[in-house]
Amino acid sequence: MLSLRGTCQGTAERREVDGMEHAMIRGSFLAVVAFSLLIAPVCASGTGIVIYSTDFSSDPGWVTNNPYTNRWDSDQGMFRYFLRDSTNTFIYKKIPYKGESFRLEYDLLPVQTQFQASFRLGLGDPDMYINQATTIFTEFENSVYGNLMMLRTVDPSNQRREVSSYFQSYGGPTVHFTDGTLYHVVITYDRKVQQAGIQVSFLGNHSTLWGYTLDSVRSLGPMDRIVISTIGDYTNPYSVAEGFLDNVTFQVYPEVVETTATPTTTPPVTIKTTVSPPRTTPPATAATPSPTAAPLSLLTGFIGLAGALLLFLLPVSRR
């Protein structure tokens, strides 16, 4: 990697633009940094699950129909690409992708991008056609407007959505990439809000070069491979895009299904109880007083007194 960076810096110096154009690019860059805060690409929410990752420290086993010029470079620890239009070149690695929200990122070193040549990397289906369903990819192209960056999506119904770093495409200042410079590229897709985004930053200081978010991106559906392709591009068979690819990571964000908890109702428990009638205490009845017997001695006295009085009266009556 270190020897590659030294070589690339030498290549960049040999191809450095003149001082005035370089100053214009720096001025545009400052404007873009401010503008990119408003157009930062969508980022899928939640915790991502890494499906595939390689740093090319060993042979990644990518499949290509042109292994002579597109191959793993064991000396650099990167993947070398050499692409021409009209050659129907493809390079891919199969992945298990079923249409979820995702994030695909990679490091890119474009060594030379000749006029009308392009480097494209993204997700695709088995036909790997760049203009037909289904695909989503980033593109680094040398166009009539200079070295432009692009994001393109084609859904299963062949509805195409795309944006480039040209000012008339996205509404900000035109932004160019430079051969010989290392970039970190991120593609994001959020299935729930139907958005896809691109962000290109400088690998050295991680500052953003350009980014944008596309709205109304319908469900892309399953795609089964990370792909680099020229299939369907017949612009200029003599132009070449050459460079190196490194640190590819693909992760998905499964949707979390929100469920409403149903409260558990416990049936009422019937407790059988025997209720005894209250014990009624009859009201207390006042006792009827019993006649009190006179003392015997007093009675005897009364009888004696009556007898004496009778004896006294009898002689009087006789007189």
MISE-296024 format. One record per residue (C-alpha): residue in one letter; x, y, z. Coordinates in steps of 0.5 Angstrom, whole numbers, plus 500, padded with zeros to 3 digits. Layout:
REM MISE-296024
R   resn    xx    yy    zz
R      a     X     Y     Z
...
REM end
This chain:
REM MISE-296024
R   resn    xx    yy    zz
R      m   500   500   500
R      l   506   505   502
R      s   509   504   495
R      l   503   505   492
R      r   501   511   495
R      g   508   514   493
R      t   507   512   486
R      c   501   515   486
R      q   503   521   488
R      g   508   522   483
R      t   503   520   478
R      a   499   526   480
R      e   504   531   480
R      r   506   529   473
R      r   498   530   471
R      e   497   536   476
R      v   493   542   472
R      d   496   549   472
R      g   496   554   478
R      m   489   558   475
R      e   485   551   474
R      h   488   548   481
R      a   486   555   485
R      m   479   554   481
R      i   478   547   484
R      r   480   549   491
R      g   475   555   491
R      s   469   550   488
R      f   471   545   494
R      l   470   550   499
R      a   463   552   497
R      v   461   545   496
R      v   463   543   503
R      a   458   548   505
R      f   453   546   501
R      s   454   539   502
R      l   451   540   509
R      l   445   541   506
R      i   445   535   501
R      a   448   530   505
R      p   446   523   503
R      v   441   518   507
R      c   444   514   512
R      a   440   507   514
R      s   438   507   521
R      g   439   502   526
R      t   445   497   527
R      g   448   494   520
R      i   449   487   519
R      v   456   486   515
R      i   454   481   509
R      y   461   482   506
R      s   468   485   507
R      t   475   485   504
R      d   481   489   505
R      f   484   485   499
R      s   490   483   503
R      s   489   476   500
R      d   485   474   494
R      p   478   476   494
R      g   476   471   489
R      w   472   476   485
R      v   470   473   478
R      t   471   477   471
R      n   471   475   464
R      n   478   479   463
R      p   482   477   468
R      y   489   479   465
R      t   487   486   466
R      n   482   486   472
R      r   485   482   478
R      w   488   482   485
R      d   494   485   485
R      s   498   482   491
R      d   504   487   491
R      q   499   492   492
R      g   494   489   496
R      m   489   492   492
R      f   484   490   486
R      r   487   493   479
R      y   481   495   474
R      f   483   496   467
R      l   476   498   463
R      r   474   500   456
R      d   467   501   453
R      s   464   496   448
R      t   468   490   451
R      n   462   488   456
R      t   467   487   461
R      f   464   485   468
R      i   467   484   475
R      y   463   481   481
R      k   462   478   488
R      k   456   474   489
R      i   452   477   496
R      p   446   475   499
R      y   442   481   498
R      k   434   481   499
R      g   432   488   498
R      e   434   491   505
R      s   436   498   506
R      f   444   498   506
R      r   451   501   506
R      l   456   500   501
R      e   463   503   501
R      y   470   502   498
R      d   476   506   497
R      l   478   508   490
R      l   484   510   487
R      p   483   513   480
R      v   490   513   476
R      q   487   515   469
R      t   480   516   467
R      q   481   518   459
R      f   476   522   456
R      q   469   518   455
R      a   472   513   460
R      s   468   511   466
R      f   469   507   473
R      r   462   504   476
R      l   461   500   482
R      g   455   498   486
R      l   450   492   486
R      g   447   489   480
R      d   443   483   478
R      p   446   477   474
R      d   445   481   467
R      m   450   486   470
R      y   447   491   465
R      i   448   499   467
R      n   442   502   464
R      q   437   496   465
R      a   433   493   471
R      t   436   492   477
R      t   442   496   479
R      i   445   502   483
R      f   452   504   482
R      t   457   510   483
R      e   460   512   477
R      f   467   516   476
R      e   467   519   469
R      n   471   523   464
R      s   465   527   461
R      v   465   533   456
R      y   464   537   463
R      g   470   534   466
R      n   471   529   471
R      l   464   528   474
R      m   462   523   480
R      m   455   520   479
R      l   449   516   482
R      r   444   512   478
R      t   439   507   480
R      v   434   503   476
R      d   429   499   479
R      p   425   493   477
R      s   420   497   473
R      n   426   500   469
R      q   425   507   472
R      r   431   511   472
R      r   434   516   477
R      e   441   519   477
R      v   445   525   479
R      s   452   528   478
R      s   456   533   481
R      y   455   537   475
R      f   452   544   477
R      q   445   543   473
R      s   444   536   475
R      y   444   537   483
R      g   444   545   484
R      g   450   546   487
R      p   457   548   484
R      t   460   543   479
R      v   465   538   483
R      h   471   534   479
R      f   475   528   482
R      t   482   528   480
R      d   486   522   478
R      g   492   520   483
R      t   487   522   489
R      l   485   517   494
R      y   477   517   495
R      h   473   514   500
R      v   466   512   497
R      v   459   511   500
R      i   453   509   497
R      t   447   508   502
R      y   439   506   500
R      d   434   507   505
R      r   428   502   503
R      k   423   505   508
R      v   424   512   506
R      q   425   511   499
R      q   432   514   498
R      a   439   513   496
R      g   445   517   497
R      i   452   518   495
R      q   458   521   499
R      v   465   522   496
R      s   470   524   501
R      f   478   525   501
R      l   481   518   504
R      g   487   522   507
R      n   483   527   511
R      h   476   525   511
R      s   473   531   509
R      t   467   531   504
R      l   468   532   496
R      w   461   531   494
R      g   455   528   496
R      y   447   528   494
R      t   441   524   496
R      l   436   522   491
R      d   428   521   493
R      s   423   517   490
R      v   427   511   489
R      r   422   505   489
R      s   424   498   492
R      l   430   496   488
R      g   428   489   490
R      p   434   483   490
R      m   440   484   487
R      d   446   478   488
R      r   452   481   487
R      i   457   487   488
R      v   459   489   481
R      i   464   493   476
R      s   461   493   469
R      t   461   496   462
R      i   456   492   459
R      g   451   497   456
R      d   456   502   455
R      y   459   503   448
R      t   461   510   448
R      n   468   510   446
R      p   472   503   445
R      y   478   506   445
R      s   478   510   452
R      v   481   507   458
R      a   479   508   466
R      e   485   505   470
R      g   486   505   477
R      f   485   501   484
R      l   480   499   489
R      d   481   497   496
R      n   477   496   503
R      v   470   494   500
R      t   464   493   506
R      f   457   491   505
R      q   452   491   510
R      v   445   491   511
R      y   440   494   516
R      p   434   489   517
R      e   427   493   518
R      v   425   492   525
R      v   417   491   526
R      e   414   495   531
R      t   409   491   535
R      t   404   493   540
R      a   404   489   546
R      t   397   486   548
R      p   395   486   555
R      t   394   479   558
R      t   387   479   562
R      t   387   474   567
R      p   380   471   568
R      p   377   473   575
R      v   377   468   580
R      t   371   466   584
R      i   371   465   591
R      k   366   461   594
R      t   364   463   601
R      t   359   461   606
R      v   355   467   609
R      s   352   465   616
R      p   346   469   618
R      p   348   474   623
R      r   346   471   630
R      t   340   475   633
R      t   340   476   641
R      p   333   476   644
R      p   332   483   647
R      a   333   482   655
R      t   326   482   658
R      a   325   485   665
R      a   324   480   670
R      t   317   481   674
R      p   319   482   681
R      s   316   477   686
R      p   312   479   692
R      t   316   480   698
R      a   313   476   704
R      a   313   479   710
R      p   317   477   716
R      l   313   472   720
R      s   315   476   727
R      l   311   482   724
R      l   305   478   722
R      t   305   474   729
R      g   304   481   732
R      f   299   484   728
R      i   295   477   730
R      g   296   478   737
R      l   294   485   737
R      a   287   484   734
R      g   285   478   739
R      a   287   483   745
R      l   282   488   742
R      l   277   483   740
R      l   277   481   748
R      f   276   488   750
R      l   270   490   746
R      l   266   484   748
R      p   265   486   755
R      v   263   493   753
R      s   258   490   749
R      r   255   486   754
R      r   254   492   759
REM end
